[in-house]
Amino acid sequence: MKKISLMYLFLFCLLFTNCGDPCDEGYKQVNINGQDICLPEYLSGELPNLKLGQEFYHEKFGLIVHKNNNWFNFNGELLSQKELDLE
């Protein structure tokens, strides 16, 4: 009886626990308008791979967007390269 109880407890924990970050390495889970999505992380000093899309996650600014060779925050405000690369 004790083994069955432990087995049920184990299965319950397995079913109802989060297995960690759902995003691959180099991506960050971000909640935008109630939806969780994985965005590629912006890495200071490196050119982003724009084949991944135009939206990236920045540690300080959160969601940033690359348009027409410029970076913008979620509110559409222009960000300088200097601002982005400051840690």
Chimera marker file (.cmm) of the C-alpha trace (Angstrom):
<marker_set name="trace">
<marker id="1" x="0.000" y="0.000" z="0.000" r="1" g="1" b="0" radius="0.5"/>
<marker id="2" x="2.849" y="2.392" z="0.840" r="1" g="1" b="0" radius="0.5"/>
<marker id="3" x="4.500" y="1.760" z="-2.548" r="1" g="1" b="0" radius="0.5"/>
<marker id="4" x="1.261" y="2.558" z="-4.389" r="1" g="1" b="0" radius="0.5"/>
<marker id="5" x="0.824" y="5.796" z="-2.420" r="1" g="1" b="0" radius="0.5"/>
<marker id="6" x="4.380" y="6.855" z="-3.230" r="1" g="1" b="0" radius="0.5"/>
<marker id="7" x="3.853" y="5.997" z="-6.882" r="1" g="1" b="0" radius="0.5"/>
<marker id="8" x="0.705" y="8.149" z="-7.028" r="1" g="1" b="0" radius="0.5"/>
<marker id="9" x="2.502" y="11.002" z="-5.300" r="1" g="1" b="0" radius="0.5"/>
<marker id="10" x="5.371" y="10.742" z="-7.782" r="1" g="1" b="0" radius="0.5"/>
<marker id="11" x="2.986" y="10.719" z="-10.776" r="1" g="1" b="0" radius="0.5"/>
<marker id="12" x="1.048" y="13.678" z="-9.371" r="1" g="1" b="0" radius="0.5"/>
<marker id="13" x="4.252" y="15.685" z="-8.948" r="1" g="1" b="0" radius="0.5"/>
<marker id="14" x="5.445" y="14.700" z="-12.405" r="1" g="1" b="0" radius="0.5"/>
<marker id="15" x="2.208" y="15.781" z="-14.054" r="1" g="1" b="0" radius="0.5"/>
<marker id="16" x="1.821" y="19.105" z="-12.276" r="1" g="1" b="0" radius="0.5"/>
<marker id="17" x="5.333" y="20.496" z="-12.164" r="1" g="1" b="0" radius="0.5"/>
<marker id="18" x="6.953" y="22.725" z="-14.722" r="1" g="1" b="0" radius="0.5"/>
<marker id="19" x="9.896" y="21.050" z="-16.369" r="1" g="1" b="0" radius="0.5"/>
<marker id="20" x="11.859" y="24.296" z="-16.550" r="1" g="1" b="0" radius="0.5"/>
<marker id="21" x="12.214" y="26.905" z="-19.231" r="1" g="1" b="0" radius="0.5"/>
<marker id="22" x="10.238" y="25.924" z="-22.347" r="1" g="1" b="0" radius="0.5"/>
<marker id="23" x="12.556" y="27.951" z="-24.576" r="1" g="1" b="0" radius="0.5"/>
<marker id="24" x="15.724" y="26.702" z="-26.236" r="1" g="1" b="0" radius="0.5"/>
<marker id="25" x="19.114" y="28.047" z="-25.210" r="1" g="1" b="0" radius="0.5"/>
<marker id="26" x="19.594" y="31.607" z="-26.470" r="1" g="1" b="0" radius="0.5"/>
<marker id="27" x="15.886" y="32.360" z="-26.211" r="1" g="1" b="0" radius="0.5"/>
<marker id="28" x="13.890" y="33.999" z="-23.430" r="1" g="1" b="0" radius="0.5"/>
<marker id="29" x="10.245" y="33.375" z="-22.522" r="1" g="1" b="0" radius="0.5"/>
<marker id="30" x="8.330" y="36.663" z="-22.642" r="1" g="1" b="0" radius="0.5"/>
<marker id="31" x="4.662" y="37.332" z="-21.914" r="1" g="1" b="0" radius="0.5"/>
<marker id="32" x="3.208" y="39.716" z="-24.485" r="1" g="1" b="0" radius="0.5"/>
<marker id="33" x="-0.481" y="40.577" z="-24.237" r="1" g="1" b="0" radius="0.5"/>
<marker id="34" x="-1.129" y="37.457" z="-22.160" r="1" g="1" b="0" radius="0.5"/>
<marker id="35" x="0.676" y="35.095" z="-24.528" r="1" g="1" b="0" radius="0.5"/>
<marker id="36" x="3.986" y="33.422" z="-23.637" r="1" g="1" b="0" radius="0.5"/>
<marker id="37" x="6.432" y="33.343" z="-26.549" r="1" g="1" b="0" radius="0.5"/>
<marker id="38" x="10.131" y="32.559" z="-26.893" r="1" g="1" b="0" radius="0.5"/>
<marker id="39" x="12.221" y="35.403" z="-28.313" r="1" g="1" b="0" radius="0.5"/>
<marker id="40" x="15.877" y="35.245" z="-29.316" r="1" g="1" b="0" radius="0.5"/>
<marker id="41" x="18.063" y="37.094" z="-26.810" r="1" g="1" b="0" radius="0.5"/>
<marker id="42" x="19.871" y="40.250" z="-27.914" r="1" g="1" b="0" radius="0.5"/>
<marker id="43" x="23.574" y="39.807" z="-27.212" r="1" g="1" b="0" radius="0.5"/>
<marker id="44" x="25.634" y="42.968" z="-26.706" r="1" g="1" b="0" radius="0.5"/>
<marker id="45" x="28.404" y="43.457" z="-29.224" r="1" g="1" b="0" radius="0.5"/>
<marker id="46" x="27.103" y="40.808" z="-31.616" r="1" g="1" b="0" radius="0.5"/>
<marker id="47" x="25.170" y="41.312" z="-34.810" r="1" g="1" b="0" radius="0.5"/>
<marker id="48" x="21.766" y="39.678" z="-34.402" r="1" g="1" b="0" radius="0.5"/>
<marker id="49" x="20.656" y="36.953" z="-36.755" r="1" g="1" b="0" radius="0.5"/>
<marker id="50" x="17.753" y="38.727" z="-38.458" r="1" g="1" b="0" radius="0.5"/>
<marker id="51" x="16.702" y="35.437" z="-40.021" r="1" g="1" b="0" radius="0.5"/>
<marker id="52" x="15.232" y="34.704" z="-36.577" r="1" g="1" b="0" radius="0.5"/>
<marker id="53" x="12.859" y="37.639" z="-37.011" r="1" g="1" b="0" radius="0.5"/>
<marker id="54" x="12.868" y="41.282" z="-36.026" r="1" g="1" b="0" radius="0.5"/>
<marker id="55" x="11.874" y="40.924" z="-32.376" r="1" g="1" b="0" radius="0.5"/>
<marker id="56" x="14.436" y="40.172" z="-29.684" r="1" g="1" b="0" radius="0.5"/>
<marker id="57" x="14.611" y="40.116" z="-25.895" r="1" g="1" b="0" radius="0.5"/>
<marker id="58" x="16.936" y="42.631" z="-24.222" r="1" g="1" b="0" radius="0.5"/>
<marker id="59" x="17.851" y="42.217" z="-20.545" r="1" g="1" b="0" radius="0.5"/>
<marker id="60" x="17.161" y="45.892" z="-19.734" r="1" g="1" b="0" radius="0.5"/>
<marker id="61" x="14.487" y="46.905" z="-22.269" r="1" g="1" b="0" radius="0.5"/>
<marker id="62" x="12.543" y="43.674" z="-22.639" r="1" g="1" b="0" radius="0.5"/>
<marker id="63" x="11.070" y="43.336" z="-26.134" r="1" g="1" b="0" radius="0.5"/>
<marker id="64" x="13.024" y="45.271" z="-28.760" r="1" g="1" b="0" radius="0.5"/>
<marker id="65" x="12.288" y="45.439" z="-32.480" r="1" g="1" b="0" radius="0.5"/>
<marker id="66" x="14.688" y="45.926" z="-35.396" r="1" g="1" b="0" radius="0.5"/>
<marker id="67" x="13.207" y="48.052" z="-38.223" r="1" g="1" b="0" radius="0.5"/>
<marker id="68" x="15.019" y="49.894" z="-41.024" r="1" g="1" b="0" radius="0.5"/>
<marker id="69" x="18.447" y="49.407" z="-39.375" r="1" g="1" b="0" radius="0.5"/>
<marker id="70" x="17.186" y="50.931" z="-36.109" r="1" g="1" b="0" radius="0.5"/>
<marker id="71" x="16.198" y="49.430" z="-32.756" r="1" g="1" b="0" radius="0.5"/>
<marker id="72" x="12.950" y="50.345" z="-31.007" r="1" g="1" b="0" radius="0.5"/>
<marker id="73" x="11.521" y="49.412" z="-27.615" r="1" g="1" b="0" radius="0.5"/>
<marker id="74" x="8.005" y="48.011" z="-27.120" r="1" g="1" b="0" radius="0.5"/>
<marker id="75" x="6.576" y="51.562" z="-27.043" r="1" g="1" b="0" radius="0.5"/>
<marker id="76" x="8.154" y="52.443" z="-30.403" r="1" g="1" b="0" radius="0.5"/>
<marker id="77" x="10.874" y="54.698" z="-28.941" r="1" g="1" b="0" radius="0.5"/>
<marker id="78" x="14.188" y="54.712" z="-30.810" r="1" g="1" b="0" radius="0.5"/>
<marker id="79" x="17.085" y="53.070" z="-28.943" r="1" g="1" b="0" radius="0.5"/>
<marker id="80" x="20.728" y="53.863" z="-29.671" r="1" g="1" b="0" radius="0.5"/>
<marker id="81" x="23.337" y="51.156" z="-30.096" r="1" g="1" b="0" radius="0.5"/>
<marker id="82" x="25.111" y="52.645" z="-27.085" r="1" g="1" b="0" radius="0.5"/>
<marker id="83" x="21.991" y="52.170" z="-24.915" r="1" g="1" b="0" radius="0.5"/>
<marker id="84" x="21.610" y="48.571" z="-26.092" r="1" g="1" b="0" radius="0.5"/>
<marker id="85" x="25.220" y="47.617" z="-25.412" r="1" g="1" b="0" radius="0.5"/>
<marker id="86" x="25.366" y="49.055" z="-21.882" r="1" g="1" b="0" radius="0.5"/>
<marker id="87" x="25.267" y="46.288" z="-19.313" r="1" g="1" b="0" radius="0.5"/>
<link id1="1" id2="2" r="1" g="1" b="0" radius="0.2"/>
<link id1="2" id2="3" r="1" g="1" b="0" radius="0.2"/>
<link id1="3" id2="4" r="1" g="1" b="0" radius="0.2"/>
<link id1="4" id2="5" r="1" g="1" b="0" radius="0.2"/>
<link id1="5" id2="6" r="1" g="1" b="0" radius="0.2"/>
<link id1="6" id2="7" r="1" g="1" b="0" radius="0.2"/>
<link id1="7" id2="8" r="1" g="1" b="0" radius="0.2"/>
<link id1="8" id2="9" r="1" g="1" b="0" radius="0.2"/>
<link id1="9" id2="10" r="1" g="1" b="0" radius="0.2"/>
<link id1="10" id2="11" r="1" g="1" b="0" radius="0.2"/>
<link id1="11" id2="12" r="1" g="1" b="0" radius="0.2"/>
<link id1="12" id2="13" r="1" g="1" b="0" radius="0.2"/>
<link id1="13" id2="14" r="1" g="1" b="0" radius="0.2"/>
<link id1="14" id2="15" r="1" g="1" b="0" radius="0.2"/>
<link id1="15" id2="16" r="1" g="1" b="0" radius="0.2"/>
<link id1="16" id2="17" r="1" g="1" b="0" radius="0.2"/>
<link id1="17" id2="18" r="1" g="1" b="0" radius="0.2"/>
<link id1="18" id2="19" r="1" g="1" b="0" radius="0.2"/>
<link id1="19" id2="20" r="1" g="1" b="0" radius="0.2"/>
<link id1="20" id2="21" r="1" g="1" b="0" radius="0.2"/>
<link id1="21" id2="22" r="1" g="1" b="0" radius="0.2"/>
<link id1="22" id2="23" r="1" g="1" b="0" radius="0.2"/>
<link id1="23" id2="24" r="1" g="1" b="0" radius="0.2"/>
<link id1="24" id2="25" r="1" g="1" b="0" radius="0.2"/>
<link id1="25" id2="26" r="1" g="1" b="0" radius="0.2"/>
<link id1="26" id2="27" r="1" g="1" b="0" radius="0.2"/>
<link id1="27" id2="28" r="1" g="1" b="0" radius="0.2"/>
<link id1="28" id2="29" r="1" g="1" b="0" radius="0.2"/>
<link id1="29" id2="30" r="1" g="1" b="0" radius="0.2"/>
<link id1="30" id2="31" r="1" g="1" b="0" radius="0.2"/>
<link id1="31" id2="32" r="1" g="1" b="0" radius="0.2"/>
<link id1="32" id2="33" r="1" g="1" b="0" radius="0.2"/>
<link id1="33" id2="34" r="1" g="1" b="0" radius="0.2"/>
<link id1="34" id2="35" r="1" g="1" b="0" radius="0.2"/>
<link id1="35" id2="36" r="1" g="1" b="0" radius="0.2"/>
<link id1="36" id2="37" r="1" g="1" b="0" radius="0.2"/>
<link id1="37" id2="38" r="1" g="1" b="0" radius="0.2"/>
<link id1="38" id2="39" r="1" g="1" b="0" radius="0.2"/>
<link id1="39" id2="40" r="1" g="1" b="0" radius="0.2"/>
<link id1="40" id2="41" r="1" g="1" b="0" radius="0.2"/>
<link id1="41" id2="42" r="1" g="1" b="0" radius="0.2"/>
<link id1="42" id2="43" r="1" g="1" b="0" radius="0.2"/>
<link id1="43" id2="44" r="1" g="1" b="0" radius="0.2"/>
<link id1="44" id2="45" r="1" g="1" b="0" radius="0.2"/>
<link id1="45" id2="46" r="1" g="1" b="0" radius="0.2"/>
<link id1="46" id2="47" r="1" g="1" b="0" radius="0.2"/>
<link id1="47" id2="48" r="1" g="1" b="0" radius="0.2"/>
<link id1="48" id2="49" r="1" g="1" b="0" radius="0.2"/>
<link id1="49" id2="50" r="1" g="1" b="0" radius="0.2"/>
<link id1="50" id2="51" r="1" g="1" b="0" radius="0.2"/>
<link id1="51" id2="52" r="1" g="1" b="0" radius="0.2"/>
<link id1="52" id2="53" r="1" g="1" b="0" radius="0.2"/>
<link id1="53" id2="54" r="1" g="1" b="0" radius="0.2"/>
<link id1="54" id2="55" r="1" g="1" b="0" radius="0.2"/>
<link id1="55" id2="56" r="1" g="1" b="0" radius="0.2"/>
<link id1="56" id2="57" r="1" g="1" b="0" radius="0.2"/>
<link id1="57" id2="58" r="1" g="1" b="0" radius="0.2"/>
<link id1="58" id2="59" r="1" g="1" b="0" radius="0.2"/>
<link id1="59" id2="60" r="1" g="1" b="0" radius="0.2"/>
<link id1="60" id2="61" r="1" g="1" b="0" radius="0.2"/>
<link id1="61" id2="62" r="1" g="1" b="0" radius="0.2"/>
<link id1="62" id2="63" r="1" g="1" b="0" radius="0.2"/>
<link id1="63" id2="64" r="1" g="1" b="0" radius="0.2"/>
<link id1="64" id2="65" r="1" g="1" b="0" radius="0.2"/>
<link id1="65" id2="66" r="1" g="1" b="0" radius="0.2"/>
<link id1="66" id2="67" r="1" g="1" b="0" radius="0.2"/>
<link id1="67" id2="68" r="1" g="1" b="0" radius="0.2"/>
<link id1="68" id2="69" r="1" g="1" b="0" radius="0.2"/>
<link id1="69" id2="70" r="1" g="1" b="0" radius="0.2"/>
<link id1="70" id2="71" r="1" g="1" b="0" radius="0.2"/>
<link id1="71" id2="72" r="1" g="1" b="0" radius="0.2"/>
<link id1="72" id2="73" r="1" g="1" b="0" radius="0.2"/>
<link id1="73" id2="74" r="1" g="1" b="0" radius="0.2"/>
<link id1="74" id2="75" r="1" g="1" b="0" radius="0.2"/>
<link id1="75" id2="76" r="1" g="1" b="0" radius="0.2"/>
<link id1="76" id2="77" r="1" g="1" b="0" radius="0.2"/>
<link id1="77" id2="78" r="1" g="1" b="0" radius="0.2"/>
<link id1="78" id2="79" r="1" g="1" b="0" radius="0.2"/>
<link id1="79" id2="80" r="1" g="1" b="0" radius="0.2"/>
<link id1="80" id2="81" r="1" g="1" b="0" radius="0.2"/>
<link id1="81" id2="82" r="1" g="1" b="0" radius="0.2"/>
<link id1="82" id2="83" r="1" g="1" b="0" radius="0.2"/>
<link id1="83" id2="84" r="1" g="1" b="0" radius="0.2"/>
<link id1="84" id2="85" r="1" g="1" b="0" radius="0.2"/>
<link id1="85" id2="86" r="1" g="1" b="0" radius="0.2"/>
<link id1="86" id2="87" r="1" g="1" b="0" radius="0.2"/>
</marker_set>
